[in-house]
Amino acid sequence: CQEGGQSFIQSSDLVVLEWFHTGEVCYWCLERGKSFRWSCHLIWHQKIHMGERP
């Protein structure tokens, strides 16, 4: 969590905390540090990391 300085094993925990601090949901790619407003965009992005065609 960039705001509170905490780290989490599961990305779902980070998503909830980011929402708590900012008032809006933000999905993070922990590998690249990139954020997405919609979970489907994060899933599409993660498929690129796995070598799949989105």
N, C-alpha and C positions, 0 to 999 in steps of 0.2 A: 504494500500500500504506500503510495508516494506521500500521501497526506499524513498518515499516522506512523510511518516508519516500521510497520510490521510486515512480516513475510509469512506466506502460507504454502503448504504442500499442495493443496488442491486449488485450482484456478477458480472454482466456483466460490470459494471463501473470499477470494480477492474481489470478485465481481460484486458480491454483496457489500463488502466494506467500501469499495469505491462509490457505490450507489448511496450508501449512508452519508459519506462525506460531501458529495457533490449534488445530491438530489436527482441525479440522472444515472441511468444504467450505462456502464462502459465495460466492454469485453476486451481483455488484454491477451495478446500473444506474448507469452512469457519468454519465448525463444528470441523474438526480434524486438520486443518492447513496443510493439505497435498496438494501437487501440482501435476499437470498432464500436459503433453505436448499436449495431444489430448483431445478434448471435450468429445468424446465418452467414454474415460476412466473415466472421471469425472462423467458422467451420470451413468456408470456401478457402480462406487464407491458409488454414492448417493443412488442407488437402494438398496444397502446393508443396509444403514442407515434406509431406510423405511421398511425393512424386506422383500423385494421382492427378488425373485431369478433372478439374472442377465441373 
